[in-house]
Amino acid sequence: MIHSPAFQFDNDIPWQDLGNGIQRQMFGYDDRVMLVKVKFEAGAVGAMHSHPHSQVTYVVSGVHEMTIDGEVKQVKAGDGFYVLPNVLHSSYCIEPGIFIDVFSPHREEFLK
C-alpha cells in the first residue's frame, strides 16, 4: 500500500506550480484517501473537468465561483462543496485563496 509519511509539515512540502496561477501541496494520502492544499491567484481558472474520485473541499480563504454539474455558486472562506465522481466541475478565483481538497480514492496522477 502506498502512503504518505505519518506527519506533514507545511514548510517542508514544496508547492507544485500547475500554471495559470494555481499551485498545490500534497499532504496525507494512502490508496483510499488524499488531502491536497491548492492555492489560487485572482483570475485563476480550474478548467472544467471530471474524475472518478469523490471530492470534498473546504474553502480556507478567498472568493471563488464554482460550477458543479451546471450549477454555479459563489463560495468563500468557511464554505465547502462536494463533487460526485464523474461530475463536470470548474472554478474561477475572484479573490486569491486556498482550498483543502480531499479525494477518495487518492489521485494517483498527482503522485507522478
Phi and psi restraints in degrees (range 20) as a CNS / XPLOR table:
assign (resid 1 and name C) (resid 2 and name N)
       (resid 2 and name CA) (resid 2 and name C) 1.0 -80.3 20.0 2
assign (resid 2 and name N) (resid 2 and name CA)
       (resid 2 and name C) (resid 3 and name N) 1.0 150.7 20.0 2
assign (resid 2 and name C) (resid 3 and name N)
       (resid 3 and name CA) (resid 3 and name C) 1.0 -167.4 20.0 2
assign (resid 3 and name N) (resid 3 and name CA)
       (resid 3 and name C) (resid 4 and name N) 1.0 160.5 20.0 2
assign (resid 3 and name C) (resid 4 and name N)
       (resid 4 and name CA) (resid 4 and name C) 1.0 -79.3 20.0 2
assign (resid 4 and name N) (resid 4 and name CA)
       (resid 4 and name C) (resid 5 and name N) 1.0 169.5 20.0 2
assign (resid 4 and name C) (resid 5 and name N)
       (resid 5 and name CA) (resid 5 and name C) 1.0 -61.5 20.0 2
assign (resid 5 and name N) (resid 5 and name CA)
       (resid 5 and name C) (resid 6 and name N) 1.0 160.2 20.0 2
assign (resid 5 and name C) (resid 6 and name N)
       (resid 6 and name CA) (resid 6 and name C) 1.0 -62.1 20.0 2
assign (resid 6 and name N) (resid 6 and name CA)
       (resid 6 and name C) (resid 7 and name N) 1.0 -35.4 20.0 2
assign (resid 6 and name C) (resid 7 and name N)
       (resid 7 and name CA) (resid 7 and name C) 1.0 -118.5 20.0 2
assign (resid 7 and name N) (resid 7 and name CA)
       (resid 7 and name C) (resid 8 and name N) 1.0 143.3 20.0 2
assign (resid 7 and name C) (resid 8 and name N)
       (resid 8 and name CA) (resid 8 and name C) 1.0 -128.0 20.0 2
assign (resid 8 and name N) (resid 8 and name CA)
       (resid 8 and name C) (resid 9 and name N) 1.0 129.5 20.0 2
assign (resid 8 and name C) (resid 9 and name N)
       (resid 9 and name CA) (resid 9 and name C) 1.0 -115.3 20.0 2
assign (resid 9 and name N) (resid 9 and name CA)
       (resid 9 and name C) (resid 10 and name N) 1.0 124.6 20.0 2
assign (resid 9 and name C) (resid 10 and name N)
       (resid 10 and name CA) (resid 10 and name C) 1.0 -46.0 20.0 2
assign (resid 10 and name N) (resid 10 and name CA)
       (resid 10 and name C) (resid 11 and name N) 1.0 -46.9 20.0 2
assign (resid 10 and name C) (resid 11 and name N)
       (resid 11 and name CA) (resid 11 and name C) 1.0 -69.1 20.0 2
assign (resid 11 and name N) (resid 11 and name CA)
       (resid 11 and name C) (resid 12 and name N) 1.0 -17.0 20.0 2
assign (resid 11 and name C) (resid 12 and name N)
       (resid 12 and name CA) (resid 12 and name C) 1.0 -95.4 20.0 2
assign (resid 12 and name N) (resid 12 and name CA)
       (resid 12 and name C) (resid 13 and name N) 1.0 -9.6 20.0 2
assign (resid 12 and name C) (resid 13 and name N)
       (resid 13 and name CA) (resid 13 and name C) 1.0 -99.0 20.0 2
assign (resid 13 and name N) (resid 13 and name CA)
       (resid 13 and name C) (resid 14 and name N) 1.0 118.3 20.0 2
assign (resid 13 and name C) (resid 14 and name N)
       (resid 14 and name CA) (resid 14 and name C) 1.0 -69.7 20.0 2
assign (resid 14 and name N) (resid 14 and name CA)
       (resid 14 and name C) (resid 15 and name N) 1.0 147.9 20.0 2
assign (resid 14 and name C) (resid 15 and name N)
       (resid 15 and name CA) (resid 15 and name C) 1.0 -82.2 20.0 2
assign (resid 15 and name N) (resid 15 and name CA)
       (resid 15 and name C) (resid 16 and name N) 1.0 133.5 20.0 2
assign (resid 15 and name C) (resid 16 and name N)
       (resid 16 and name CA) (resid 16 and name C) 1.0 -95.7 20.0 2
assign (resid 16 and name N) (resid 16 and name CA)
       (resid 16 and name C) (resid 17 and name N) 1.0 123.0 20.0 2
assign (resid 16 and name C) (resid 17 and name N)
       (resid 17 and name CA) (resid 17 and name C) 1.0 -81.9 20.0 2
assign (resid 17 and name N) (resid 17 and name CA)
       (resid 17 and name C) (resid 18 and name N) 1.0 115.2 20.0 2
assign (resid 17 and name C) (resid 18 and name N)
       (resid 18 and name CA) (resid 18 and name C) 1.0 -92.5 20.0 2
assign (resid 18 and name N) (resid 18 and name CA)
       (resid 18 and name C) (resid 19 and name N) 1.0 -2.4 20.0 2
assign (resid 18 and name C) (resid 19 and name N)
       (resid 19 and name CA) (resid 19 and name C) 1.0 84.6 20.0 2
assign (resid 19 and name N) (resid 19 and name CA)
       (resid 19 and name C) (resid 20 and name N) 1.0 166.2 20.0 2
assign (resid 19 and name C) (resid 20 and name N)
       (resid 20 and name CA) (resid 20 and name C) 1.0 55.7 20.0 2
assign (resid 20 and name N) (resid 20 and name CA)
       (resid 20 and name C) (resid 21 and name N) 1.0 32.6 20.0 2
assign (resid 20 and name C) (resid 21 and name N)
       (resid 21 and name CA) (resid 21 and name C) 1.0 80.5 20.0 2
assign (resid 21 and name N) (resid 21 and name CA)
       (resid 21 and name C) (resid 22 and name N) 1.0 20.3 20.0 2
assign (resid 21 and name C) (resid 22 and name N)
       (resid 22 and name CA) (resid 22 and name C) 1.0 -125.2 20.0 2
assign (resid 22 and name N) (resid 22 and name CA)
       (resid 22 and name C) (resid 23 and name N) 1.0 133.9 20.0 2
assign (resid 22 and name C) (resid 23 and name N)
       (resid 23 and name CA) (resid 23 and name C) 1.0 -132.9 20.0 2
assign (resid 23 and name N) (resid 23 and name CA)
       (resid 23 and name C) (resid 24 and name N) 1.0 155.6 20.0 2
assign (resid 23 and name C) (resid 24 and name N)
       (resid 24 and name CA) (resid 24 and name C) 1.0 -139.4 20.0 2
assign (resid 24 and name N) (resid 24 and name CA)
       (resid 24 and name C) (resid 25 and name N) 1.0 152.6 20.0 2
assign (resid 24 and name C) (resid 25 and name N)
       (resid 25 and name CA) (resid 25 and name C) 1.0 -121.5 20.0 2
assign (resid 25 and name N) (resid 25 and name CA)
       (resid 25 and name C) (resid 26 and name N) 1.0 135.2 20.0 2
assign (resid 25 and name C) (resid 26 and name N)
       (resid 26 and name CA) (resid 26 and name C) 1.0 -92.2 20.0 2
assign (resid 26 and name N) (resid 26 and name CA)
       (resid 26 and name C) (resid 27 and name N) 1.0 122.2 20.0 2
assign (resid 26 and name C) (resid 27 and name N)
       (resid 27 and name CA) (resid 27 and name C) 1.0 -105.7 20.0 2
assign (resid 27 and name N) (resid 27 and name CA)
       (resid 27 and name C) (resid 28 and name N) 1.0 -139.1 20.0 2
assign (resid 27 and name C) (resid 28 and name N)
       (resid 28 and name CA) (resid 28 and name C) 1.0 -70.4 20.0 2
assign (resid 28 and name N) (resid 28 and name CA)
       (resid 28 and name C) (resid 29 and name N) 1.0 144.6 20.0 2
assign (resid 28 and name C) (resid 29 and name N)
       (resid 29 and name CA) (resid 29 and name C) 1.0 -161.3 20.0 2
assign (resid 29 and name N) (resid 29 and name CA)
       (resid 29 and name C) (resid 30 and name N) 1.0 156.9 20.0 2
assign (resid 29 and name C) (resid 30 and name N)
       (resid 30 and name CA) (resid 30 and name C) 1.0 -143.4 20.0 2
assign (resid 30 and name N) (resid 30 and name CA)
       (resid 30 and name C) (resid 31 and name N) 1.0 -165.8 20.0 2
assign (resid 30 and name C) (resid 31 and name N)
       (resid 31 and name CA) (resid 31 and name C) 1.0 -73.8 20.0 2
assign (resid 31 and name N) (resid 31 and name CA)
       (resid 31 and name C) (resid 32 and name N) 1.0 -8.1 20.0 2
assign (resid 31 and name C) (resid 32 and name N)
       (resid 32 and name CA) (resid 32 and name C) 1.0 -104.5 20.0 2
assign (resid 32 and name N) (resid 32 and name CA)
       (resid 32 and name C) (resid 33 and name N) 1.0 -22.2 20.0 2
assign (resid 32 and name C) (resid 33 and name N)
       (resid 33 and name CA) (resid 33 and name C) 1.0 -152.7 20.0 2
assign (resid 33 and name N) (resid 33 and name CA)
       (resid 33 and name C) (resid 34 and name N) 1.0 154.5 20.0 2
assign (resid 33 and name C) (resid 34 and name N)
       (resid 34 and name CA) (resid 34 and name C) 1.0 -150.6 20.0 2
assign (resid 34 and name N) (resid 34 and name CA)
       (resid 34 and name C) (resid 35 and name N) 1.0 136.7 20.0 2
assign (resid 34 and name C) (resid 35 and name N)
       (resid 35 and name CA) (resid 35 and name C) 1.0 -114.3 20.0 2
assign (resid 35 and name N) (resid 35 and name CA)
       (resid 35 and name C) (resid 36 and name N) 1.0 129.6 20.0 2
assign (resid 35 and name C) (resid 36 and name N)
       (resid 36 and name CA) (resid 36 and name C) 1.0 -133.0 20.0 2
assign (resid 36 and name N) (resid 36 and name CA)
       (resid 36 and name C) (resid 37 and name N) 1.0 135.5 20.0 2
assign (resid 36 and name C) (resid 37 and name N)
       (resid 37 and name CA) (resid 37 and name C) 1.0 -101.2 20.0 2
assign (resid 37 and name N) (resid 37 and name CA)
       (resid 37 and name C) (resid 38 and name N) 1.0 129.1 20.0 2
assign (resid 37 and name C) (resid 38 and name N)
       (resid 38 and name CA) (resid 38 and name C) 1.0 -123.9 20.0 2
assign (resid 38 and name N) (resid 38 and name CA)
       (resid 38 and name C) (resid 39 and name N) 1.0 129.4 20.0 2
assign (resid 38 and name C) (resid 39 and name N)
       (resid 39 and name CA) (resid 39 and name C) 1.0 -110.5 20.0 2
assign (resid 39 and name N) (resid 39 and name CA)
       (resid 39 and name C) (resid 40 and name N) 1.0 133.5 20.0 2
assign (resid 39 and name C) (resid 40 and name N)
       (resid 40 and name CA) (resid 40 and name C) 1.0 -120.7 20.0 2
assign (resid 40 and name N) (resid 40 and name CA)
       (resid 40 and name C) (resid 41 and name N) 1.0 135.2 20.0 2
assign (resid 40 and name C) (resid 41 and name N)
       (resid 41 and name CA) (resid 41 and name C) 1.0 -86.0 20.0 2
assign (resid 41 and name N) (resid 41 and name CA)
       (resid 41 and name C) (resid 42 and name N) 1.0 156.0 20.0 2
assign (resid 41 and name C) (resid 42 and name N)
       (resid 42 and name CA) (resid 42 and name C) 1.0 -55.4 20.0 2
assign (resid 42 and name N) (resid 42 and name CA)
       (resid 42 and name C) (resid 43 and name N) 1.0 134.6 20.0 2
assign (resid 42 and name C) (resid 43 and name N)
       (resid 43 and name CA) (resid 43 and name C) 1.0 89.6 20.0 2
assign (resid 43 and name N) (resid 43 and name CA)
       (resid 43 and name C) (resid 44 and name N) 1.0 -8.5 20.0 2
assign (resid 43 and name C) (resid 44 and name N)
       (resid 44 and name CA) (resid 44 and name C) 1.0 -67.1 20.0 2
assign (resid 44 and name N) (resid 44 and name CA)
       (resid 44 and name C) (resid 45 and name N) 1.0 141.6 20.0 2
assign (resid 44 and name C) (resid 45 and name N)
       (resid 45 and name CA) (resid 45 and name C) 1.0 -120.4 20.0 2
assign (resid 45 and name N) (resid 45 and name CA)
       (resid 45 and name C) (resid 46 and name N) 1.0 123.0 20.0 2
assign (resid 45 and name C) (resid 46 and name N)
       (resid 46 and name CA) (resid 46 and name C) 1.0 -88.4 20.0 2
assign (resid 46 and name N) (resid 46 and name CA)
       (resid 46 and name C) (resid 47 and name N) 1.0 103.0 20.0 2
assign (resid 46 and name C) (resid 47 and name N)
       (resid 47 and name CA) (resid 47 and name C) 1.0 -56.6 20.0 2
assign (resid 47 and name N) (resid 47 and name CA)
       (resid 47 and name C) (resid 48 and name N) 1.0 151.9 20.0 2
assign (resid 47 and name C) (resid 48 and name N)
       (resid 48 and name CA) (resid 48 and name C) 1.0 -55.8 20.0 2
assign (resid 48 and name N) (resid 48 and name CA)
       (resid 48 and name C) (resid 49 and name N) 1.0 128.4 20.0 2
assign (resid 48 and name C) (resid 49 and name N)
       (resid 49 and name CA) (resid 49 and name C) 1.0 -159.4 20.0 2
assign (resid 49 and name N) (resid 49 and name CA)
       (resid 49 and name C) (resid 50 and name N) 1.0 171.7 20.0 2
assign (resid 49 and name C) (resid 50 and name N)
       (resid 50 and name CA) (resid 50 and name C) 1.0 -142.9 20.0 2
assign (resid 50 and name N) (resid 50 and name CA)
       (resid 50 and name C) (resid 51 and name N) 1.0 164.1 20.0 2
assign (resid 50 and name C) (resid 51 and name N)
       (resid 51 and name CA) (resid 51 and name C) 1.0 -155.4 20.0 2
assign (resid 51 and name N) (resid 51 and name CA)
       (resid 51 and name C) (resid 52 and name N) 1.0 160.0 20.0 2
assign (resid 51 and name C) (resid 52 and name N)
       (resid 52 and name CA) (resid 52 and name C) 1.0 -79.8 20.0 2
assign (resid 52 and name N) (resid 52 and name CA)
       (resid 52 and name C) (resid 53 and name N) 1.0 10.9 20.0 2
assign (resid 52 and name C) (resid 53 and name N)
       (resid 53 and name CA) (resid 53 and name C) 1.0 -100.3 20.0 2
assign (resid 53 and name N) (resid 53 and name CA)
       (resid 53 and name C) (resid 54 and name N) 1.0 146.6 20.0 2
assign (resid 53 and name C) (resid 54 and name N)
       (resid 54 and name CA) (resid 54 and name C) 1.0 -73.2 20.0 2
assign (resid 54 and name N) (resid 54 and name CA)
       (resid 54 and name C) (resid 55 and name N) 1.0 142.7 20.0 2
assign (resid 54 and name C) (resid 55 and name N)
       (resid 55 and name CA) (resid 55 and name C) 1.0 -132.8 20.0 2
assign (resid 55 and name N) (resid 55 and name CA)
       (resid 55 and name C) (resid 56 and name N) 1.0 129.2 20.0 2
assign (resid 55 and name C) (resid 56 and name N)
       (resid 56 and name CA) (resid 56 and name C) 1.0 -122.1 20.0 2
assign (resid 56 and name N) (resid 56 and name CA)
       (resid 56 and name C) (resid 57 and name N) 1.0 131.5 20.0 2
assign (resid 56 and name C) (resid 57 and name N)
       (resid 57 and name CA) (resid 57 and name C) 1.0 -129.1 20.0 2
assign (resid 57 and name N) (resid 57 and name CA)
       (resid 57 and name C) (resid 58 and name N) 1.0 136.6 20.0 2
assign (resid 57 and name C) (resid 58 and name N)
       (resid 58 and name CA) (resid 58 and name C) 1.0 -109.5 20.0 2
assign (resid 58 and name N) (resid 58 and name CA)
       (resid 58 and name C) (resid 59 and name N) 1.0 130.3 20.0 2
assign (resid 58 and name C) (resid 59 and name N)
       (resid 59 and name CA) (resid 59 and name C) 1.0 -89.3 20.0 2
assign (resid 59 and name N) (resid 59 and name CA)
       (resid 59 and name C) (resid 60 and name N) 1.0 110.6 20.0 2
assign (resid 59 and name C) (resid 60 and name N)
       (resid 60 and name CA) (resid 60 and name C) 1.0 -77.6 20.0 2
assign (resid 60 and name N) (resid 60 and name CA)
       (resid 60 and name C) (resid 61 and name N) 1.0 -43.2 20.0 2
assign (resid 60 and name C) (resid 61 and name N)
       (resid 61 and name CA) (resid 61 and name C) 1.0 -157.1 20.0 2
assign (resid 61 and name N) (resid 61 and name CA)
       (resid 61 and name C) (resid 62 and name N) 1.0 168.1 20.0 2
assign (resid 61 and name C) (resid 62 and name N)
       (resid 62 and name CA) (resid 62 and name C) 1.0 88.4 20.0 2
assign (resid 62 and name N) (resid 62 and name CA)
       (resid 62 and name C) (resid 63 and name N) 1.0 -179.8 20.0 2
assign (resid 62 and name C) (resid 63 and name N)
       (resid 63 and name CA) (resid 63 and name C) 1.0 -129.5 20.0 2
assign (resid 63 and name N) (resid 63 and name CA)
       (resid 63 and name C) (resid 64 and name N) 1.0 130.9 20.0 2
assign (resid 63 and name C) (resid 64 and name N)
       (resid 64 and name CA) (resid 64 and name C) 1.0 -136.5 20.0 2
assign (resid 64 and name N) (resid 64 and name CA)
       (resid 64 and name C) (resid 65 and name N) 1.0 144.6 20.0 2
assign (resid 64 and name C) (resid 65 and name N)
       (resid 65 and name CA) (resid 65 and name C) 1.0 -100.3 20.0 2
assign (resid 65 and name N) (resid 65 and name CA)
       (resid 65 and name C) (resid 66 and name N) 1.0 116.6 20.0 2
assign (resid 65 and name C) (resid 66 and name N)
       (resid 66 and name CA) (resid 66 and name C) 1.0 -105.8 20.0 2
assign (resid 66 and name N) (resid 66 and name CA)
       (resid 66 and name C) (resid 67 and name N) 1.0 138.1 20.0 2
assign (resid 66 and name C) (resid 67 and name N)
       (resid 67 and name CA) (resid 67 and name C) 1.0 -117.8 20.0 2
assign (resid 67 and name N) (resid 67 and name CA)
       (resid 67 and name C) (resid 68 and name N) 1.0 121.7 20.0 2
assign (resid 67 and name C) (resid 68 and name N)
       (resid 68 and name CA) (resid 68 and name C) 1.0 -130.6 20.0 2
assign (resid 68 and name N) (resid 68 and name CA)
       (resid 68 and name C) (resid 69 and name N) 1.0 116.5 20.0 2
assign (resid 68 and name C) (resid 69 and name N)
       (resid 69 and name CA) (resid 69 and name C) 1.0 53.1 20.0 2
assign (resid 69 and name N) (resid 69 and name CA)
       (resid 69 and name C) (resid 70 and name N) 1.0 40.9 20.0 2
assign (resid 69 and name C) (resid 70 and name N)
       (resid 70 and name CA) (resid 70 and name C) 1.0 85.7 20.0 2
assign (resid 70 and name N) (resid 70 and name CA)
       (resid 70 and name C) (resid 71 and name N) 1.0 -9.6 20.0 2
assign (resid 70 and name C) (resid 71 and name N)
       (resid 71 and name CA) (resid 71 and name C) 1.0 -93.7 20.0 2
assign (resid 71 and name N) (resid 71 and name CA)
       (resid 71 and name C) (resid 72 and name N) 1.0 130.1 20.0 2
assign (resid 71 and name C) (resid 72 and name N)
       (resid 72 and name CA) (resid 72 and name C) 1.0 -110.4 20.0 2
assign (resid 72 and name N) (resid 72 and name CA)
       (resid 72 and name C) (resid 73 and name N) 1.0 127.7 20.0 2
assign (resid 72 and name C) (resid 73 and name N)
       (resid 73 and name CA) (resid 73 and name C) 1.0 -139.9 20.0 2
assign (resid 73 and name N) (resid 73 and name CA)
       (resid 73 and name C) (resid 74 and name N) 1.0 150.6 20.0 2
assign (resid 73 and name C) (resid 74 and name N)
       (resid 74 and name CA) (resid 74 and name C) 1.0 -94.2 20.0 2
assign (resid 74 and name N) (resid 74 and name CA)
       (resid 74 and name C) (resid 75 and name N) 1.0 129.8 20.0 2
assign (resid 74 and name C) (resid 75 and name N)
       (resid 75 and name CA) (resid 75 and name C) 1.0 -120.5 20.0 2
assign (resid 75 and name N) (resid 75 and name CA)
       (resid 75 and name C) (resid 76 and name N) 1.0 150.0 20.0 2
assign (resid 75 and name C) (resid 76 and name N)
       (resid 76 and name CA) (resid 76 and name C) 1.0 -140.0 20.0 2
assign (resid 76 and name N) (resid 76 and name CA)
       (resid 76 and name C) (resid 77 and name N) 1.0 -179.8 20.0 2
assign (resid 76 and name C) (resid 77 and name N)
       (resid 77 and name CA) (resid 77 and name C) 1.0 -48.9 20.0 2
assign (resid 77 and name N) (resid 77 and name CA)
       (resid 77 and name C) (resid 78 and name N) 1.0 131.7 20.0 2
assign (resid 77 and name C) (resid 78 and name N)
       (resid 78 and name CA) (resid 78 and name C) 1.0 94.7 20.0 2
assign (resid 78 and name N) (resid 78 and name CA)
       (resid 78 and name C) (resid 79 and name N) 1.0 -13.5 20.0 2
assign (resid 78 and name C) (resid 79 and name N)
       (resid 79 and name CA) (resid 79 and name C) 1.0 -89.1 20.0 2
assign (resid 79 and name N) (resid 79 and name CA)
       (resid 79 and name C) (resid 80 and name N) 1.0 173.5 20.0 2
assign (resid 79 and name C) (resid 80 and name N)
       (resid 80 and name CA) (resid 80 and name C) 1.0 -153.3 20.0 2
assign (resid 80 and name N) (resid 80 and name CA)
       (resid 80 and name C) (resid 81 and name N) 1.0 172.3 20.0 2
assign (resid 80 and name C) (resid 81 and name N)
       (resid 81 and name CA) (resid 81 and name C) 1.0 -155.0 20.0 2
assign (resid 81 and name N) (resid 81 and name CA)
       (resid 81 and name C) (resid 82 and name N) 1.0 159.9 20.0 2
assign (resid 81 and name C) (resid 82 and name N)
       (resid 82 and name CA) (resid 82 and name C) 1.0 -126.1 20.0 2
assign (resid 82 and name N) (resid 82 and name CA)
       (resid 82 and name C) (resid 83 and name N) 1.0 136.3 20.0 2
assign (resid 82 and name C) (resid 83 and name N)
       (resid 83 and name CA) (resid 83 and name C) 1.0 -121.6 20.0 2
assign (resid 83 and name N) (resid 83 and name CA)
       (resid 83 and name C) (resid 84 and name N) 1.0 119.0 20.0 2
assign (resid 83 and name C) (resid 84 and name N)
       (resid 84 and name CA) (resid 84 and name C) 1.0 -64.3 20.0 2
assign (resid 84 and name N) (resid 84 and name CA)
       (resid 84 and name C) (resid 85 and name N) 1.0 154.7 20.0 2
assign (resid 84 and name C) (resid 85 and name N)
       (resid 85 and name CA) (resid 85 and name C) 1.0 -56.1 20.0 2
assign (resid 85 and name N) (resid 85 and name CA)
       (resid 85 and name C) (resid 86 and name N) 1.0 141.9 20.0 2
assign (resid 85 and name C) (resid 86 and name N)
       (resid 86 and name CA) (resid 86 and name C) 1.0 65.4 20.0 2
assign (resid 86 and name N) (resid 86 and name CA)
       (resid 86 and name C) (resid 87 and name N) 1.0 17.1 20.0 2
assign (resid 86 and name C) (resid 87 and name N)
       (resid 87 and name CA) (resid 87 and name C) 1.0 -97.1 20.0 2
assign (resid 87 and name N) (resid 87 and name CA)
       (resid 87 and name C) (resid 88 and name N) 1.0 132.5 20.0 2
assign (resid 87 and name C) (resid 88 and name N)
       (resid 88 and name CA) (resid 88 and name C) 1.0 -66.3 20.0 2
assign (resid 88 and name N) (resid 88 and name CA)
       (resid 88 and name C) (resid 89 and name N) 1.0 136.3 20.0 2
assign (resid 88 and name C) (resid 89 and name N)
       (resid 89 and name CA) (resid 89 and name C) 1.0 -154.6 20.0 2
assign (resid 89 and name N) (resid 89 and name CA)
       (resid 89 and name C) (resid 90 and name N) 1.0 157.4 20.0 2
assign (resid 89 and name C) (resid 90 and name N)
       (resid 90 and name CA) (resid 90 and name C) 1.0 -154.5 20.0 2
assign (resid 90 and name N) (resid 90 and name CA)
       (resid 90 and name C) (resid 91 and name N) 1.0 168.4 20.0 2
assign (resid 90 and name C) (resid 91 and name N)
       (resid 91 and name CA) (resid 91 and name C) 1.0 -140.4 20.0 2
assign (resid 91 and name N) (resid 91 and name CA)
       (resid 91 and name C) (resid 92 and name N) 1.0 152.9 20.0 2
assign (resid 91 and name C) (resid 92 and name N)
       (resid 92 and name CA) (resid 92 and name C) 1.0 -133.7 20.0 2
assign (resid 92 and name N) (resid 92 and name CA)
       (resid 92 and name C) (resid 93 and name N) 1.0 124.8 20.0 2
assign (resid 92 and name C) (resid 93 and name N)
       (resid 93 and name CA) (resid 93 and name C) 1.0 -89.1 20.0 2
assign (resid 93 and name N) (resid 93 and name CA)
       (resid 93 and name C) (resid 94 and name N) 1.0 115.9 20.0 2
assign (resid 93 and name C) (resid 94 and name N)
       (resid 94 and name CA) (resid 94 and name C) 1.0 -86.3 20.0 2
assign (resid 94 and name N) (resid 94 and name CA)
       (resid 94 and name C) (resid 95 and name N) 1.0 -46.4 20.0 2
assign (resid 94 and name C) (resid 95 and name N)
       (resid 95 and name CA) (resid 95 and name C) 1.0 -125.5 20.0 2
assign (resid 95 and name N) (resid 95 and name CA)
       (resid 95 and name C) (resid 96 and name N) 1.0 136.4 20.0 2
assign (resid 95 and name C) (resid 96 and name N)
       (resid 96 and name CA) (resid 96 and name C) 1.0 -48.4 20.0 2
assign (resid 96 and name N) (resid 96 and name CA)
       (resid 96 and name C) (resid 97 and name N) 1.0 142.3 20.0 2
assign (resid 96 and name C) (resid 97 and name N)
       (resid 97 and name CA) (resid 97 and name C) 1.0 -168.1 20.0 2
assign (resid 97 and name N) (resid 97 and name CA)
       (resid 97 and name C) (resid 98 and name N) 1.0 -176.6 20.0 2
assign (resid 97 and name C) (resid 98 and name N)
       (resid 98 and name CA) (resid 98 and name C) 1.0 -133.5 20.0 2
assign (resid 98 and name N) (resid 98 and name CA)
       (resid 98 and name C) (resid 99 and name N) 1.0 137.9 20.0 2
assign (resid 98 and name C) (resid 99 and name N)
       (resid 99 and name CA) (resid 99 and name C) 1.0 -110.2 20.0 2
assign (resid 99 and name N) (resid 99 and name CA)
       (resid 99 and name C) (resid 100 and name N) 1.0 149.0 20.0 2
assign (resid 99 and name C) (resid 100 and name N)
       (resid 100 and name CA) (resid 100 and name C) 1.0 -111.5 20.0 2
assign (resid 100 and name N) (resid 100 and name CA)
       (resid 100 and name C) (resid 101 and name N) 1.0 111.3 20.0 2
assign (resid 100 and name C) (resid 101 and name N)
       (resid 101 and name CA) (resid 101 and name C) 1.0 -100.4 20.0 2
assign (resid 101 and name N) (resid 101 and name CA)
       (resid 101 and name C) (resid 102 and name N) 1.0 137.9 20.0 2
assign (resid 101 and name C) (resid 102 and name N)
       (resid 102 and name CA) (resid 102 and name C) 1.0 -122.3 20.0 2
assign (resid 102 and name N) (resid 102 and name CA)
       (resid 102 and name C) (resid 103 and name N) 1.0 128.3 20.0 2
assign (resid 102 and name C) (resid 103 and name N)
       (resid 103 and name CA) (resid 103 and name C) 1.0 -119.0 20.0 2
assign (resid 103 and name N) (resid 103 and name CA)
       (resid 103 and name C) (resid 104 and name N) 1.0 143.2 20.0 2
assign (resid 103 and name C) (resid 104 and name N)
       (resid 104 and name CA) (resid 104 and name C) 1.0 -139.8 20.0 2
assign (resid 104 and name N) (resid 104 and name CA)
       (resid 104 and name C) (resid 105 and name N) 1.0 126.5 20.0 2
assign (resid 104 and name C) (resid 105 and name N)
       (resid 105 and name CA) (resid 105 and name C) 1.0 -67.3 20.0 2
assign (resid 105 and name N) (resid 105 and name CA)
       (resid 105 and name C) (resid 106 and name N) 1.0 -176.6 20.0 2
assign (resid 105 and name C) (resid 106 and name N)
       (resid 106 and name CA) (resid 106 and name C) 1.0 -62.9 20.0 2
assign (resid 106 and name N) (resid 106 and name CA)
       (resid 106 and name C) (resid 107 and name N) 1.0 159.1 20.0 2
assign (resid 106 and name C) (resid 107 and name N)
       (resid 107 and name CA) (resid 107 and name C) 1.0 -90.9 20.0 2
assign (resid 107 and name N) (resid 107 and name CA)
       (resid 107 and name C) (resid 108 and name N) 1.0 92.6 20.0 2
assign (resid 107 and name C) (resid 108 and name N)
       (resid 108 and name CA) (resid 108 and name C) 1.0 -54.6 20.0 2
assign (resid 108 and name N) (resid 108 and name CA)
       (resid 108 and name C) (resid 109 and name N) 1.0 -38.0 20.0 2
assign (resid 108 and name C) (resid 109 and name N)
       (resid 109 and name CA) (resid 109 and name C) 1.0 -65.8 20.0 2
assign (resid 109 and name N) (resid 109 and name CA)
       (resid 109 and name C) (resid 110 and name N) 1.0 -20.8 20.0 2
assign (resid 109 and name C) (resid 110 and name N)
       (resid 110 and name CA) (resid 110 and name C) 1.0 -72.9 20.0 2
assign (resid 110 and name N) (resid 110 and name CA)
       (resid 110 and name C) (resid 111 and name N) 1.0 -18.5 20.0 2
assign (resid 110 and name C) (resid 111 and name N)
       (resid 111 and name CA) (resid 111 and name C) 1.0 -91.9 20.0 2
assign (resid 111 and name N) (resid 111 and name CA)
       (resid 111 and name C) (resid 112 and name N) 1.0 -0.8 20.0 2
